Structures are given as structure tokens and as C-alpha cells.
Amino acid sequence: MTMVMTSANASSLATNNSSSTAIQSALASGIGGAGHAVARWPRTVFVLGAMTCLSVSAAAHLLASHSRRFNRLFWQLDYAGIAVMIVASFFPPVYYTFLGSPVAQLAYLSAITLLGVLVVAALLVPARSSPRLRHLRAGLFVSMGLSGVVPALHALWLNWGHPECYLALSLELAMGLVYATGAGFYVARVPERWRPGMFDCVGHSHQIFHVLVLVGAVTHYAATAILIGWRDALAAAASALL
């Protein structure tokens, strides 16, 4: 009985220490003022990035058949829009999980932004918009996504003991899996390669790819909402100590 109580007390103490550290980080980062709300601009960055990607994609599908020049231009913009959305997706999780670590926050956001600029510059080269280079483009997008493994592990270590982080990270992993699956359909051209002509209107791999992009974006938004709620709660607790 004593051993059980000791174990429970140790677990409770560890949880309290973790929460105390997070509250101290909230105080150090300056949150916990009026309204107890953390900044929402990182979520806005993601939403704008997603809207930019999907809007450019819609324009490309509508206007790319206008002429050869439009075809090349809009598909280049479409690929660049995907890179913009990937970069924008990094802002909410990096900002909120490293809210008490501004150096790491700035380093990770700067790194993914620089990588995004380089990828966009590469994709805007006309020669790289060729259909035969779809494997290269998919590889670039997947590589950008995989670059989030390091900050994710760092954030997990930094915020260990907070179930909200575990849940948000689980959703981010689900998002990554959804995006990777979409990229797989895009590269493999499944199922139309099995039955040419049957899926020209419905069920084409490109349609599946777009549906999975939407699913991934919604999943990411849900993860962001969890992180915002968690940080708001910590800000309120920090404000109560002032």
C-alpha cells in the first residue's frame, strides 16, 4: 500500500513539476496578460498558406488549358503553392510548442522558410514543371515535410508530460501520413494506370491527391486548436500567479 502511494505521489509530483515548468515558461515568454490568450497569427499564417495553395491550384486547373504559356505558368505556380502551404504549416506547431524557447523557435521557423524559398525557386524553373519530373517534385515536398521530424522530437522532449502535446503530435503524424499517401497516389497514378479512361472524370489519382490534401489540412488545423487551447490554459494559470 505504501509503495502504491509512493508511486502515485511521485507521478503526481512529476506532473506538477512539468506544469510548473510550463507556467514558468509562459511567464518568461510574456503571455498571461489581459484575456489570457496567446497570439493567433501563426494559425492565420497557416490558413492563408492553405488558401493560397488551394486557390492557385484551382486557378491552374481552370486556366492551364488556355495555352501552352498558361499551362507552364500555372503549373509552376501550383507547385510553388504546395511549398508555400508546407512552410505555413510549420508556423503554428513550432510557435506554440517553443513559446518559451525563442531561440529554437526562430531557428526552426527560419530554417523551414529558407528551405521553402529554395524549393519554390527550384520549382519555378520551367524545365522542372515537366510531367516526367513528378517524382522529383514529390520528393521535394516529402523532404520538406520530413524536415519537421527534428523540431517535433525537440518539442516532445521540451514539453514532456503534457498530454496535449502528445495528442497534437499524434494528429501531426496522421497529417503527415495523409499527405504522404496523397503524394503516393500522385506519383503512382493509381488507379487510372490500371484502367485507362475509366477514372478520367471521377476517381483519378489527382482528385484523390486533392481530397487527401484537404483532409491533411483539417487535421493540422485540429492539432493547432489543441495547442492554442493548451497555451491559453497555461497563460491563464500564469496570470493567476501574477
Contacts in CASP RR format, 6 or more apart in sequence:
PFRMAT RR
TARGET T0000
AUTHOR 0000-0000-0000
METHOD contacts of the structure
MODEL  1
MTMVMTSANASSLATNNSSSTAIQSALASGIGGAGHAVARWPRTVFVLGA
MTCLSVSAAAHLLASHSRRFNRLFWQLDYAGIAVMIVASFFPPVYYTFLG
SPVAQLAYLSAITLLGVLVVAALLVPARSSPRLRHLRAGLFVSMGLSGVV
PALHALWLNWGHPECYLALSLELAMGLVYATGAGFYVARVPERWRPGMFD
CVGHSHQIFHVLVLVGAVTHYAATAILIGWRDALAAAASALL
14 161 0 8 1.000
15 161 0 8 1.000
18 160 0 8 1.000
18 161 0 8 1.000
18 162 0 8 1.000
19 162 0 8 1.000
19 237 0 8 1.000
22 159 0 8 1.000
22 162 0 8 1.000
22 234 0 8 1.000
23 234 0 8 1.000
23 237 0 8 1.000
23 238 0 8 1.000
23 241 0 8 1.000
25 99 0 8 1.000
25 100 0 8 1.000
25 101 0 8 1.000
25 234 0 8 1.000
26 32 0 8 1.000
26 99 0 8 1.000
26 100 0 8 1.000
26 231 0 8 1.000
26 234 0 8 1.000
26 235 0 8 1.000
26 237 0 8 1.000
26 238 0 8 1.000
27 238 0 8 1.000
27 241 0 8 1.000
27 242 0 8 1.000
28 100 0 8 1.000
29 99 0 8 1.000
29 100 0 8 1.000
29 102 0 8 1.000
31 38 0 8 1.000
31 99 0 8 1.000
31 231 0 8 1.000
31 234 0 8 1.000
31 235 0 8 1.000
31 238 0 8 1.000
32 235 0 8 1.000
32 236 0 8 1.000
32 238 0 8 1.000
32 239 0 8 1.000
32 242 0 8 1.000
33 235 0 8 1.000
33 239 0 8 1.000
33 242 0 8 1.000
35 239 0 8 1.000
36 232 0 8 1.000
36 235 0 8 1.000
36 236 0 8 1.000
36 239 0 8 1.000
37 232 0 8 1.000
37 235 0 8 1.000
38 96 0 8 1.000
38 99 0 8 1.000
38 228 0 8 1.000
38 231 0 8 1.000
38 232 0 8 1.000
38 235 0 8 1.000
39 95 0 8 1.000
40 228 0 8 1.000
42 91 0 8 1.000
42 92 0 8 1.000
42 94 0 8 1.000
42 95 0 8 1.000
42 96 0 8 1.000
42 224 0 8 1.000
43 92 0 8 1.000
43 221 0 8 1.000
43 224 0 8 1.000
43 228 0 8 1.000
45 88 0 8 1.000
45 91 0 8 1.000
45 92 0 8 1.000
46 88 0 8 1.000
46 89 0 8 1.000
46 91 0 8 1.000
46 92 0 8 1.000
46 220 0 8 1.000
46 221 0 8 1.000
46 224 0 8 1.000
47 221 0 8 1.000
48 88 0 8 1.000
49 81 0 8 1.000
49 84 0 8 1.000
49 85 0 8 1.000
49 88 0 8 1.000
50 85 0 8 1.000
50 88 0 8 1.000
50 89 0 8 1.000
50 217 0 8 1.000
52 81 0 8 1.000
52 84 0 8 1.000
52 85 0 8 1.000
52 88 0 8 1.000
53 81 0 8 1.000
53 82 0 8 1.000
53 84 0 8 1.000
53 85 0 8 1.000
53 213 0 8 1.000
54 213 0 8 1.000
54 214 0 8 1.000
56 74 0 8 1.000
56 77 0 8 1.000
56 78 0 8 1.000
56 80 0 8 1.000
56 81 0 8 1.000
57 78 0 8 1.000
57 81 0 8 1.000
57 82 0 8 1.000
57 210 0 8 1.000
59 74 0 8 1.000
59 77 0 8 1.000
60 74 0 8 1.000
60 75 0 8 1.000
60 77 0 8 1.000
60 78 0 8 1.000
63 70 0 8 1.000
63 74 0 8 1.000
64 70 0 8 1.000
64 71 0 8 1.000
64 74 0 8 1.000
64 75 0 8 1.000
65 71 0 8 1.000
72 126 0 8 1.000
72 129 0 8 1.000
75 129 0 8 1.000
76 123 0 8 1.000
76 124 0 8 1.000
76 126 0 8 1.000
76 129 0 8 1.000
79 123 0 8 1.000
79 129 0 8 1.000
79 137 0 8 1.000
80 120 0 8 1.000
80 123 0 8 1.000
80 124 0 8 1.000
81 120 0 8 1.000
82 141 0 8 1.000
83 116 0 8 1.000
83 119 0 8 1.000
83 120 0 8 1.000
83 123 0 8 1.000
83 140 0 8 1.000
83 141 0 8 1.000
83 144 0 8 1.000
84 116 0 8 1.000
84 120 0 8 1.000
85 217 0 8 1.000
86 116 0 8 1.000
86 141 0 8 1.000
86 144 0 8 1.000
86 145 0 8 1.000
87 112 0 8 1.000
87 113 0 8 1.000
87 115 0 8 1.000
87 116 0 8 1.000
87 144 0 8 1.000
89 220 0 8 1.000
90 108 0 8 1.000
90 109 0 8 1.000
90 112 0 8 1.000
90 148 0 8 1.000
90 151 0 8 1.000
91 109 0 8 1.000
92 220 0 8 1.000
92 223 0 8 1.000
92 224 0 8 1.000
92 227 0 8 1.000
92 228 0 8 1.000
93 151 0 8 1.000
93 152 0 8 1.000
93 155 0 8 1.000
93 168 0 8 1.000
93 172 0 8 1.000
93 223 0 8 1.000
93 224 0 8 1.000
93 227 0 8 1.000
94 105 0 8 1.000
94 108 0 8 1.000
94 109 0 8 1.000
94 112 0 8 1.000
94 151 0 8 1.000
94 155 0 8 1.000
95 105 0 8 1.000
95 109 0 8 1.000
96 224 0 8 1.000
96 227 0 8 1.000
96 228 0 8 1.000
96 230 0 8 1.000
96 231 0 8 1.000
97 151 0 8 1.000
97 155 0 8 1.000
97 158 0 8 1.000
97 159 0 8 1.000
97 165 0 8 1.000
97 168 0 8 1.000
97 227 0 8 1.000
98 104 0 8 1.000
98 105 0 8 1.000
98 108 0 8 1.000
98 151 0 8 1.000
98 154 0 8 1.000
98 155 0 8 1.000
98 158 0 8 1.000
99 105 0 8 1.000
99 231 0 8 1.000
101 158 0 8 1.000
104 151 0 8 1.000
104 154 0 8 1.000
104 158 0 8 1.000
108 150 0 8 1.000
108 151 0 8 1.000
108 154 0 8 1.000
111 147 0 8 1.000
112 144 0 8 1.000
112 147 0 8 1.000
112 148 0 8 1.000
115 144 0 8 1.000
115 147 0 8 1.000
116 144 0 8 1.000
119 140 0 8 1.000
119 141 0 8 1.000
119 144 0 8 1.000
122 128 0 8 1.000
122 140 0 8 1.000
123 129 0 8 1.000
123 137 0 8 1.000
123 140 0 8 1.000
127 133 0 8 1.000
128 136 0 8 1.000
128 137 0 8 1.000
134 186 0 8 1.000
134 187 0 8 1.000
135 187 0 8 1.000
138 183 0 8 1.000
138 184 0 8 1.000
138 186 0 8 1.000
138 187 0 8 1.000
139 183 0 8 1.000
141 179 0 8 1.000
141 183 0 8 1.000
142 180 0 8 1.000
142 183 0 8 1.000
145 176 0 8 1.000
145 179 0 8 1.000
152 169 0 8 1.000
152 172 0 8 1.000
155 165 0 8 1.000
155 169 0 8 1.000
156 165 0 8 1.000
156 166 0 8 1.000
156 169 0 8 1.000
159 165 0 8 1.000
162 230 0 8 1.000
164 226 0 8 1.000
164 227 0 8 1.000
164 229 0 8 1.000
164 230 0 8 1.000
165 227 0 8 1.000
165 230 0 8 1.000
167 223 0 8 1.000
167 226 0 8 1.000
168 223 0 8 1.000
168 224 0 8 1.000
168 226 0 8 1.000
168 227 0 8 1.000
168 230 0 8 1.000
169 223 0 8 1.000
171 219 0 8 1.000
171 220 0 8 1.000
171 222 0 8 1.000
171 223 0 8 1.000
171 226 0 8 1.000
172 219 0 8 1.000
172 220 0 8 1.000
172 223 0 8 1.000
174 216 0 8 1.000
174 219 0 8 1.000
175 216 0 8 1.000
175 219 0 8 1.000
175 220 0 8 1.000
175 223 0 8 1.000
176 216 0 8 1.000
178 212 0 8 1.000
178 215 0 8 1.000
178 216 0 8 1.000
178 219 0 8 1.000
179 212 0 8 1.000
179 213 0 8 1.000
179 216 0 8 1.000
181 212 0 8 1.000
182 208 0 8 1.000
182 209 0 8 1.000
182 212 0 8 1.000
182 213 0 8 1.000
183 209 0 8 1.000
184 190 0 8 1.000
185 205 0 8 1.000
185 208 0 8 1.000
185 209 0 8 1.000
185 212 0 8 1.000
186 205 0 8 1.000
186 206 0 8 1.000
186 209 0 8 1.000
188 205 0 8 1.000
189 205 0 8 1.000
190 205 0 8 1.000
191 198 0 8 1.000
191 199 0 8 1.000
191 203 0 8 1.000
191 205 0 8 1.000
192 198 0 8 1.000
192 199 0 8 1.000
192 200 0 8 1.000
192 203 0 8 1.000
192 204 0 8 1.000
192 205 0 8 1.000
199 205 0 8 1.000
END
